[in-house]
Amino acid sequence: MTVSNTGWPVVSAPCSIAGVTQVASFHLASCELDQLPSAWFGAAAVARVSVKLAYNGVPVLPAPVEVGELELRAQPQWYGTGLASVLSTASPQNPAGVFAAMPTRLSRIEW
C-alpha cells in the first residue's frame, strides 16, 4: 500500500495475510499504516491511497489501483509546544485561559 501527497516522498506499508481468516478462499490481505509524516500537515491537502495487487509476487495488474483519498488538515496553532501556552495563559482569543479537549473519531478507508 502506498500513500502519496504531491510534493512529498511516497509512504509505503506492506500488506499481510496474518490475522485474515480463509485467505485461500477469499484472497484477502490487510494493509496498515499507523502514521504519516508530520510535515504533511503543514497545510490542508489531499493524499491518495493506492494498492498494488500481486499473486506470489507477480503483479496481477500493470499499475497500482487507486483506492481512496485522505483529507489532510493543517495542524492547529496550538499543536505541539503551543498547547502549553493555551492551557495556562489568557489571550485575546482565549480570555479565560481555558482549553477543552474533545473526543474525535478515527477515520478509516475501507474498500
PyMOL commands that set and color helices and strands:
alter all, ss='L'
color gray80, all
select helices_A, chain A and resi 23-26+38-41+82-88
alter helices_A, ss='H'
color red, helices_A
select strands_A, chain A and resi 2-4+11-12+15-16+30-31+45-51+54-55+58-59+65-72
alter strands_A, ss='S'
color yellow, strands_A
deselect
rebuild
show_as cartoon
